[in-house]
């Protein structure tokens, strides 16, 4: 078998019809059928079986399909790497960023653009766990995420640790001492995220560690609306420093929560043991330089 036959087999499995697979591959049906027959004879196993108008993949076919996908991907990565040896800094930076993004990211991208003016960009914003999946699926090469997450499959560059702040309306009496979670557990808390997402988990986990039960009155993932609600004394909230720094001018008081009580690590991730484009490598190197500054 060769890589071309593996591509043919992938198309047959995914299209489930020789005619549809042939159309997708821009070849005629008879040669495609012959390649399928040759593969089955070489392997000594049926790879697909006809079920009505469609093919159903056999257990042997499923095993081959799994490896075919991996081999075709490795071939594409090999071709890409070889081509980019001569291309230098030409390429595309594909990066995912967390919903509550890094405040300095525009500055970082501007610096990167100055160093590599021919690079183009695809930037996708999403929640951290979904960004991990986008990196696994090779939709983006890099992602800036908020931890903790399961990251065994990734290389991780720690960028910084972000503190959290308790925010209230300026209409409330200000606190004149360091804030603890016990001080705010009875306040009407609006969470800046929704259940199942990273910030939501971090805040509830911090209360749980201290065996406290917060008075949660709602959730609001729209940052502007959340800050307007807090300004109007609708409730209080706990937000990452990023949100505070990116949204000035609201009538709120902000009190830093000690890092040992609540904070989040921010990191850059990419897949382990996979080819990383020269463009992505250059971006990683830039962030490493900034960390050391």
DAVENCOR-V206299 format. One record per pair of residues at least 12 apart in sequence whose C-alpha atoms are under 8 Angstrom apart, sorted by the first residue. I is the first residue (numbers start at 1). J is the second residue. D is the distance in Angstrom with one decimal. If there is no record, write none. Layout:
# DAVENCOR-V206299
i = <I I>
j = <J J>
d = <D D>
This chain:
# DAVENCOR-V206299
i = <1 1 3 3 5 5 5 6 6 7 7 8 8 8 8 9 9 10 10 10 11 11 13 13 13 13 13 16 16 16 17 17 17 18 18 45 46 46 46 47 47 47 47 48 77 78 80 81 81 84 84 88 89 89 89 89 89 90 90 90 90 91 91 91 91 91 92 92 92 92 92 93 93 93 93 93 93 93 93 94 94 94 94 94 94 94 94 95 95 95 95 95 95 95 95 96 96 96 96 96 96 96 96 96 96 97 97 97 97 97 97 97 97 97 97 98 98 98 98 98 98 98 98 98 99 99 99 99 100 100 100 101 101 102 103 103 103 112 112 119 127 127 127 128 128 128 128 128 128 129 129 129 131 131 135 135 136 141 141 141 141 142 142 142 142 143 143 143 144 144 144 144 145 145 145 145 146 146 146 146 146 147 147 147 147 147 148 148 148 153 153 154 154 154 154 155 155 155 155 156 156 156 156 157 157 157 157 158 158 158 158 159 159 159 159 159 159 160 160 160 161 161 161 161 162 162 162 162 162 162 162 163 163 163 163 163 163 163 163 163 164 164 164 164 164 164 164 164 164 165 165 165 165 165 165 165 165 166 166 166 166 166 166 166 166 166 167 167 167 167 167 167 167 167 167 168 168 168 168 168 168 168 168 168 169 169 169 169 169 169 169 169 170 170 170 170 171 172 174 178 178 178 179 179 179 179 180 180 181 181 182 184 185 185 185 185 186 186 187 187 187 187 188 188 188 188 188 189 189 189 189 189 189 189 189 189 190 190 190 190 190 190 190 190 190 190 191 191 191 191 191 191 191 192 192 192 192 192 192 192 192 192 193 193 193 194 194 194 202 202 203 203 206 206 223 224 227 227 228 230 231 231 231>
j = <39 42 71 72 35 36 39 68 72 68 72 21 25 32 35 36 65 65 68 69 24 25 48 55 56 57 65 54 55 56 53 54 55 32 33 60 58 60 61 59 60 61 62 61 275 275 277 275 277 277 278 278 116 118 119 278 279 116 118 119 279 118 119 120 278 279 119 120 121 122 279 119 120 121 122 123 141 279 280 121 122 123 139 140 141 142 280 122 123 124 140 141 142 143 144 123 124 125 126 131 134 140 142 143 144 123 124 125 126 127 128 131 143 144 145 125 126 127 128 131 143 144 145 146 125 126 127 128 240 242 243 144 242 242 242 245 246 283 286 279 145 197 198 144 145 146 147 197 198 149 197 198 143 145 270 271 271 270 271 276 280 268 269 270 280 268 269 270 266 267 268 269 266 267 268 269 198 264 265 266 267 198 264 265 266 267 198 264 265 271 272 269 270 271 272 269 270 271 272 267 268 269 270 267 268 269 288 265 266 267 268 265 266 267 268 287 291 265 266 267 263 264 265 266 240 241 242 263 264 265 266 240 241 256 257 258 259 262 263 264 238 239 240 241 256 257 259 262 263 238 239 240 241 254 255 256 257 179 236 237 238 239 254 255 256 257 230 236 237 238 239 252 253 254 255 230 231 233 235 236 237 252 253 254 230 231 232 233 236 251 252 253 231 251 252 253 233 233 253 255 256 257 255 256 257 258 257 258 207 212 212 214 212 213 214 215 214 215 214 215 235 236 215 216 217 235 236 214 215 216 217 218 235 236 237 238 216 217 218 219 220 226 235 236 237 238 216 218 219 220 221 237 238 219 220 221 222 223 226 237 238 239 219 220 221 219 220 221 262 264 238 262 261 262 243 247 250 252 250 252 250 251 252>
d = <6.7 7.9 7.8 6.8 6.7 7.9 7.8 5.6 7.5 7.5 7.2 7.6 7.5 7.2 7.9 7.0 7.4 6.3 7.0 7.3 7.4 7.6 7.9 7.5 7.7 6.5 7.6 5.3 4.9 6.9 7.5 5.5 6.1 7.3 7.1 6.8 6.9 7.0 7.2 7.6 5.8 4.1 7.8 6.2 6.3 8.0 7.9 7.3 6.9 7.7 7.0 7.2 6.3 7.2 6.9 6.7 6.0 7.8 5.7 5.5 7.2 7.4 5.2 6.5 7.9 6.0 5.4 4.7 5.4 7.2 6.6 6.9 6.3 4.8 6.2 7.9 7.8 6.0 6.0 6.0 4.7 5.9 7.7 4.8 5.7 6.6 7.7 6.4 5.1 6.4 5.3 6.0 4.7 5.2 7.7 5.7 4.7 5.6 7.1 6.1 7.9 6.4 6.2 4.2 6.2 7.3 6.2 4.9 6.4 8.0 7.8 7.4 5.6 4.9 6.6 5.8 5.4 5.3 5.6 7.5 7.8 6.1 5.4 7.0 5.8 5.2 5.5 7.7 8.0 6.6 6.7 7.8 7.0 6.6 5.9 7.3 6.8 7.0 7.4 7.6 7.9 7.1 7.6 7.8 5.0 6.0 7.9 8.0 7.0 7.3 7.8 7.8 6.3 7.4 6.6 6.8 6.7 6.0 7.6 7.1 7.0 6.8 5.7 5.0 7.2 5.6 5.4 6.9 7.0 5.6 4.5 6.5 5.8 5.5 6.4 7.5 7.1 6.5 6.0 4.7 6.5 7.5 6.2 5.4 6.2 7.4 7.9 7.6 7.3 6.2 5.9 6.0 5.4 4.5 5.0 5.5 5.4 6.1 5.4 6.3 5.7 4.6 6.9 5.4 5.0 6.4 8.0 7.2 6.2 4.4 6.5 7.6 5.6 5.0 6.9 7.8 6.7 6.0 5.5 7.2 6.7 5.6 4.4 6.0 6.8 6.4 7.8 5.6 5.2 6.1 7.0 6.2 5.8 7.2 7.0 7.5 5.9 6.8 4.6 6.6 6.6 5.5 4.3 5.5 6.2 5.7 7.7 6.4 5.9 5.5 5.4 6.3 6.5 6.0 5.3 4.4 5.4 7.8 7.5 5.9 4.5 6.6 5.7 5.1 6.4 6.7 7.5 5.9 5.4 6.1 7.5 6.3 5.5 4.5 6.4 5.9 7.1 7.1 7.3 4.9 6.9 5.4 5.3 6.7 5.5 4.6 6.4 5.1 7.4 6.1 4.5 6.0 7.0 5.6 5.0 5.6 6.9 7.7 7.4 7.6 7.7 7.5 6.6 7.0 5.9 7.7 6.7 7.8 6.7 7.8 7.1 7.7 6.9 6.4 4.4 6.0 6.2 5.3 7.7 6.1 7.5 6.8 5.5 6.0 5.7 5.1 5.9 7.3 5.8 4.7 5.6 6.9 5.9 5.0 5.3 7.8 6.2 5.9 4.9 5.2 6.7 7.8 6.3 5.9 5.0 7.7 7.3 6.4 4.6 6.2 7.8 5.9 6.7 6.1 5.2 5.1 7.6 7.1 7.0 7.1 7.1 6.4 6.1 5.9 4.6 6.0 7.1 6.5 7.5 7.8 7.7 7.2 6.5 6.1 7.5 8.0 6.8 8.0 7.2 7.0 6.3 5.0 5.5>
